[in-house]
Amino acid sequence: WDYPVTISKVRAKSICSGTPCNGAVVFQIRHATDSSGSTTITALFTNAEPTTSSTTFRSLTTFNDNTLGVGEFLLLQVLDASSTPDAGLNLMFEVRPD
């Protein structure tokens, strides 16, 4: 980021191809000043979050630390992606400048 921001909402849904689409994607988003994650990494959510649908976005508005400083990167960590036949993840972020 070129300026400090606060993430006010994350919207998430799984992506599945084929039928049936039974899976969920469990993920965590972290932020750090180094894109390799070699510096201190801060979790956006208190716990990893699952998607709940492949047709409707889940809105997440409760955070562990949702303030990103200048130069911070977002790092996506997918912890589980179980589905029949396969899964992906759609994420949308609502941010506001601080």
Secondary structure, DSSP 8 states (H G I E B T S, - for coil): --S-EEEEEEEEEEEEESS----EEEEEEEEESSTTS-S--EESSSS-EE---SSS-EEE---S--EE-TT-EEEEEEEEEE-SSEEEEEEEEEEEE-
